[in-house]
Amino acid sequence: MSASKALKIKGWDQLVDAFEKNKPIMGKITSKCKGGVIVEHIETGSLMFCPGSQISDKPLKDISHLMNEPQKFALIKLDKVRGNACVSRRQIISSFKKEDKAKIIEKYKVGDVIKNAIVKGYSNFGCFFDVNSELDVLVHLQEISYSRVNHPEEIFNIGEKHDLLVISVDKEKQQVGCSIKQLSPDPFDHITNYELNKEYKVKVVKLMDFGAFCELEAGLTTLLHSSELSWTKKNPSAKKMFKIGDEISCVITEIDKEKRRVSISHKLTQENPYTKLEKTYEVGSIVEGVISSINDYAIYIKIDGFDIDGFLHANDLTYEKNQEEELKKYKKGEKLKVKILEIKSNEQKVRVGLKQTESDPFDWFKDKKINETITVKVVQSDLKALLVQPEGSKVKLKIKKSQIAINAADARTSRFVGGERIDAAISELDITKRKVSLSIKLLEELQNKEAVSKFGSEASGKNLPFSSLSDKLNKTDKKKKD
């Protein structure tokens, strides 16, 4: 027989009964061990383990005051096979606090004013207050002030006292929500003092990448969006234009009482330079400007007397077809005279042209017709075509090898040299598309047709280019036969 074994079995039965009925047990901490402490069951002497995290509801550096003191523990784990038990002191403390907190929260109702709550701490989402040393409450960032608040530390200091208004009570979560701003009148009620499309002074209170938050008056904050900063600057930055505390002029563009939103504009305090340009110059006017920037396909010109960049596309630089090469000739800071081609004040766009300041070389062909003969000067020849320039015109055109002569044997570009003057007929002419094609072959065909109509025989046209060639070939064949 063993009395100690019987006692151990009896003690284990009591622990099992307490665990199943969720009853607290009395124990005392007898020693420390790895990861926690050893707790002895006072009634039976059974030893149990209490993890360090379950000793208290707050971190304790020293537990000497808890050693060998009878106190309640909750059984949180029981291994019947191995005969191990795990207990928690923290759960007992929390349950008592929970019961006490529930009684405290019942004291408060929505609309109650809490006097002299003490600032205990703050975070990015709000400020914590200690109420009568019995309850901690949170005032959310949005409930601190009608003005925009970046962080509670901008307004509060630890230890300060403030009155709070209870705006919510959650008994299940045991939370009380409070507000400070609702203890004072809503400044948005003063919005009736302001009118649409009227200019007011506002104070810059916060700068953002997308604009600036400004105050019309204390607590009445509105957003000045970056799109409303300037008429002419692309992607303007409020951070570069203003400083916190600056007073600037703005026009109220929208008042939405339901959404409690006010929209303002800074650029509307100044005249729209595009509208001013439209009033000053008509489309087709010649203006001067300085090249402000150049990219791969266009030049931007700051028009004199206006903070406006005119858009000059490479296609409007020259009537020639080498626009890319022409674009490389210009540099930033160079002054140019350009013609206004288009003004879109609503879209804040101005298009200008350089080639339009000169007469169009293509106008030389306006009084010309298809099949008309013109005299051209050979500029250059290669294996595929002749590059020619009509006399009195700056336009350079190509005559394809296939259009040099009727006879394929004579269609050789090497027969012509630079500087030579020759006649050609206009085979294609489209003024709208600025397209002209020349052909010597067509000229021969037209001349042959004219000769036939006059003399009744193709052989009559002795004055035509290459017309004697067939006769010479016939004589050569006859000599060979003889």
KASULJO-V781120 format. One record per residue. RES is the residue in one small letter. SS is DSSP state (H for helix, E for strand, C for the rest). PSI is psi as a letter, one per 40 degrees, with the letter a starting at -180 (999 if undefined). Layout:
# KASULJO-V781120
RES,SS,PSI + RES,SS,PSI
This chain:
# KASULJO-V781120
m,C,i + s,C,h + a,H,d + s,H,d + k,H,d + a,H,d + l,H,d + k,H,d + i,H,d + k,H,d + g,H,d + w,H,d + d,H,d + q,H,d + l,H,d + v,H,d + d,H,d + a,H,d + f,H,d + e,H,d + k,C,e + n,C,f + k,C,i + p,C,i + i,E,i + m,E,h + g,E,i + k,E,i + i,E,h + t,E,d + s,E,i + k,E,i + c,E,i + k,C,h + g,C,e + g,E,a + v,E,i + i,E,h + v,E,h + e,E,h + h,E,h + i,C,d + e,C,d + t,C,e + g,C,e + s,C,i + l,E,h + m,E,i + f,E,h + c,E,h + p,E,i + g,H,d + s,H,e + q,H,e + i,C,d + s,C,i + d,C,e + k,C,i + p,C,h + l,C,h + k,C,d + d,C,h + i,C,e + s,H,d + h,H,e + l,H,e + m,E,h + n,C,e + e,C,h + p,C,h + q,E,i + k,E,i + f,E,i + a,E,h + l,E,h + i,E,e + k,E,h + l,E,h + d,E,g + k,C,d + v,C,d + r,C,e + g,C,f + n,E,i + a,E,i + c,E,h + v,E,i + s,E,h + r,C,d + r,H,d + q,H,d + i,H,d + i,H,d + s,H,d + s,H,d + f,H,d + k,H,d + k,H,d + e,H,d + d,H,d + k,H,d + a,H,d + k,H,d + i,H,d + i,H,d + e,C,e + k,C,d + y,C,i + k,C,i + v,C,h + g,C,e + d,C,i + v,E,h + i,E,h + k,E,h + n,E,f + a,E,i + i,E,h + v,E,h + k,E,d + g,E,i + y,E,i + s,E,a + n,C,d + f,C,e + g,E,a + c,E,h + f,E,h + f,E,i + d,E,h + v,E,h + n,C,f + s,C,f + e,C,e + l,E,h + d,E,h + v,E,i + l,E,h + v,E,h + h,E,i + l,H,d + q,H,e + e,H,e + i,C,d + s,C,i + y,C,d + s,C,i + r,C,h + v,C,h + n,C,d + h,C,i + p,H,d + e,H,e + e,H,d + i,C,d + f,C,i + n,C,i + i,C,h + g,C,e + e,C,i + k,E,h + h,E,i + d,E,i + l,E,i + l,E,h + v,E,h + i,E,e + s,E,i + v,E,h + d,E,h + k,C,d + e,C,d + k,C,e + q,C,f + q,E,i + v,E,h + g,E,h + c,E,i + s,E,i + i,C,d + k,H,d + q,H,e + l,H,e + s,C,i + p,C,i + d,C,h + p,H,e + f,H,e + d,H,e + h,H,e + i,H,d + t,H,e + n,H,e + y,C,i + e,C,i + l,C,i + n,C,f + k,C,i + e,E,h + y,E,i + k,E,h + v,E,i + k,E,h + v,E,h + v,E,d + k,E,h + l,E,h + m,E,i + d,C,d + f,C,e + g,E,a + a,E,i + f,E,h + c,E,i + e,E,h + l,E,d + e,E,i + a,C,h + g,C,e + l,E,g + t,E,i + t,E,i + l,E,h + l,E,h + h,E,i + s,H,d + s,H,e + e,H,e + l,C,d + s,C,i + w,C,d + t,C,d + k,C,h + k,C,h + n,C,f + p,C,i + s,C,h + a,H,d + k,H,d + k,H,d + m,H,d + f,C,i + k,C,i + i,C,h + g,C,e + d,C,i + e,E,h + i,E,i + s,E,h + c,E,i + v,E,h + i,E,h + t,E,e + e,E,i + i,E,h + d,E,h + k,C,d + e,C,d + k,C,e + r,C,f + r,E,h + v,E,h + s,E,h + i,E,i + s,E,h + h,C,d + k,H,d + l,H,e + t,H,e + q,C,i + e,C,h + n,C,h + p,H,d + y,H,d + t,H,d + k,H,d + l,H,d + e,H,d + k,H,d + t,H,d + y,C,i + e,C,i + v,C,h + g,C,e + s,C,i + i,E,h + v,E,i + e,E,i + g,E,i + v,E,h + i,E,h + s,E,d + s,E,i + i,E,h + n,C,a + d,C,e + y,C,e + a,E,i + i,E,h + y,E,h + i,E,h + k,E,h + i,E,h + d,C,h + g,C,e + f,C,i + d,C,f + i,C,h + d,E,h + g,E,i + f,E,h + l,E,h + h,E,i + a,H,d + n,H,e + d,H,e + l,C,d + t,C,i + y,C,e + e,C,i + k,C,e + n,C,g + q,H,d + e,H,d + e,H,d + e,H,d + l,H,d + k,C,e + k,C,e + y,C,i + k,C,i + k,C,h + g,C,e + e,C,i + k,E,h + l,E,i + k,E,h + v,E,i + k,E,h + i,E,h + l,E,d + e,E,h + i,E,h + k,E,g + s,C,d + n,C,d + e,C,e + q,C,f + k,E,i + v,E,h + r,E,h + v,E,i + g,E,i + l,C,d + k,H,d + q,H,e + t,H,e + e,C,i + s,C,i + d,C,h + p,H,d + f,H,e + d,H,e + w,H,d + f,H,e + k,C,d + d,C,e + k,C,i + k,C,i + i,C,i + n,C,e + e,C,i + t,E,h + i,E,i + t,E,h + v,E,i + k,E,h + v,E,h + v,E,d + q,E,i + s,E,i + d,C,a + l,C,d + k,C,d + a,E,i + l,E,h + l,E,h + v,E,i + q,E,h + p,E,i + e,C,h + g,C,e + s,C,i + k,C,e + v,C,h + k,E,h + l,E,i + k,E,h + i,E,h + k,E,i + k,H,d + s,H,e + q,H,e + i,C,d + a,C,i + i,C,d + n,C,h + a,H,d + a,H,d + d,H,e + a,C,g + r,C,h + t,H,d + s,H,e + r,H,e + f,C,i + v,C,i + g,C,h + g,C,e + e,C,i + r,E,h + i,E,i + d,E,i + a,E,i + a,E,i + i,E,h + s,E,d + e,E,h + l,E,h + d,E,h + i,C,d + t,C,d + k,C,e + r,C,f + k,E,h + v,E,h + s,E,h + l,E,i + s,E,h + i,H,d + k,H,d + l,H,d + l,H,d + e,H,d + e,H,d + l,H,d + q,H,d + n,H,d + k,H,d + e,H,d + a,H,d + v,H,d + s,H,d + k,H,d + f,H,e + g,C,e + s,C,i + e,H,d + a,H,e + s,H,d + g,C,g + k,C,d + n,C,e + l,C,i + p,C,h + f,C,e + s,C,d + s,C,e + l,H,d + s,H,d + d,H,d + k,H,d + l,H,d + n,H,d + k,H,d + t,H,d + d,H,d + k,H,d + k,H,d + k,H,d + k,H,d + d,C,999
